[in-house]
Amino acid sequence: MGMLDGKVALITGAGRGLGKEEAIAMAKEGCQLVLNDIGGAFDGTGTETKVIDKIVEECKQLGTNAVANYESVTDFNKTKAMVDQAISEFGKLDIVVNNAGILRDRMIFNMAESDFDGVIAVHLKGTFNLTRHASAYFREQGKANPKLKNFGRIINTSSDSGLIGNMGQSNYGAAKAGIAAFTVITAQELKKYATVNCVVPSARTRMRTDATPKMAGFMKMKTKAGFDVFNPAHFAPLVVFLASDAARRITGEVFRCIGDKVWVYQGWHPVNRIDNNGEPFTPQVLAERVKSELLKGVQTKADSANIAQELFGS
Ligand SMILES: NC(=O)c1ccc[n+]([C@@H]2O[C@H](COP(=O)([O-])OP(=O)(O)OC[C@H]3O[C@@H](n4cnc5c(N)ncnc54)[C@H](O)[C@@H]3O)[C@@H](O)[C@H]2O)c1
């Protein structure tokens, strides 16, 4: 018996990388699938239908029903059509995985407006588009049948780039931090109808080999015991679990998974305070007290060097 028997999922960007692994892992757990991908280059240019057709065939070979969708997540009306496609093909929709992504890295002083807009459009707007339509459907179903309490699943994809910060990715990081915030808020709004969680990968896909070639060597690293840490297949079980009934009480969370490790993130929260005893601060008082008191002992955030240390002890 599969963990997702009888469920219907829609996964965006399922033609390659992490989305492909998520599709295969869900198919193995008995899920029926609408698999979306434009089949573009890593910067979002171009389209190719056979990219997603191949994964649809692979999933069918695993014994499940799967259909392709070739549209862009940036198009509000076409994401509505994706939800409608799931309902017309399989009679319902239970799970949405917002995974499609592109990269257009530039330092901020060199970034073209189109590089900023293009990345925000796929990641942040794309996540909004599909969530907007799926959540209306989950709510309508939930109201019509109260027994379906909390049945929908929305799984969004963020990145350390947004949660910790990464130079050259102000467009991508802003979108990914926005997706984490969007997750927290929509989880509150959809409490009765669906869970909404966010996942944070780090895996050997073309995003880390072709789009950011300086990461390619790191992505091949194995532990001393020979474990292939960044194999993208290791990430999919977290998504399958969050999509399942077993995760029905987990919502509004952000999880990172790399290899054999899973972390839970906590968002921005105040860690220290100074008080001016009923008087507004002046710039001069702040100049005296911010560094010496407010920022004293406040740790700098984790960065990728900390993660490497944790994974490889070097
Ligand atoms: N690989 C990592 O280490 C890593 C780290 C953090 C976050 N992520 C995120 O994981 C997700 C998957 O990335 P990946 O590494 O598998 O990259 P990938 O390039 O291998 O796959 C992304 C897929 O999304 C598709 N896509 C792009 N724009 C689309 C659009 N407008 N509509 C529909 N499909 C579209 C592409 O054609 C591609 O097949 C992305 O959201 C990415 O930002 C990846």
The ligand as a Gaussian input file, in Angstrom:
#p B3LYP/6-31G(d) Opt

LIG

0 1
 N       18.987000      22.416000      -6.720000
 C       19.140000      23.046000      -5.569000
 O       20.154000      22.888000      -4.858000
 C       18.088000      24.000000      -5.096000
 C       18.341000      24.732000      -3.924000
 C       17.334000      25.566000      -3.429000
 C       16.126000      25.652000      -4.085000
 N       15.919000      24.949000      -5.254000
 C       14.626000      25.084000      -5.897000
 O       14.140000      23.811000      -6.281000
 C       13.257000      23.959000      -7.402000
 C       13.639000      22.983000      -8.493000
 O       14.914000      23.376000      -9.009000
 P       15.957000      22.336000      -9.663000
 O       17.218000      22.503000      -8.922000
 O       15.338000      20.992000      -9.777000
 O       16.160000      23.026000     -11.089000
 P       15.963000      22.465000     -12.599000
 O       16.381000      23.578000     -13.473000
 O       16.619000      21.154000     -12.733000
 O       14.378000      22.242000     -12.704000
 C       13.476000      23.297000     -12.739000
 C       12.377000      22.959000     -13.735000
 O       11.402000      24.030000     -13.717000
 C       10.958000      24.234000     -15.049000
 N       10.435000      25.578000     -15.197000
 C       11.133000      26.748000     -15.246000
 N       10.303000      27.779000     -15.429000
 C        9.043000      27.279000     -15.510000
 C        7.765000      27.864000     -15.693000
 N        7.624000      29.190000     -15.849000
 N        6.675000      27.055000     -15.715000
 C        6.818000      25.717000     -15.566000
 N        8.015000      25.114000     -15.427000
 C        9.121000      25.875000     -15.379000
 C       12.214000      24.012000     -15.890000
 O       11.910000      23.734000     -17.251000
 C       12.894000      22.850000     -15.162000
 O       12.559000      21.597000     -15.739000
 C       13.348000      25.433000      -7.806000
 O       12.267000      26.154000      -7.253000
 C       14.641000      25.873000      -7.182000
 O       14.683000      27.263000      -6.975000
 C       16.866000      24.133000      -5.757000

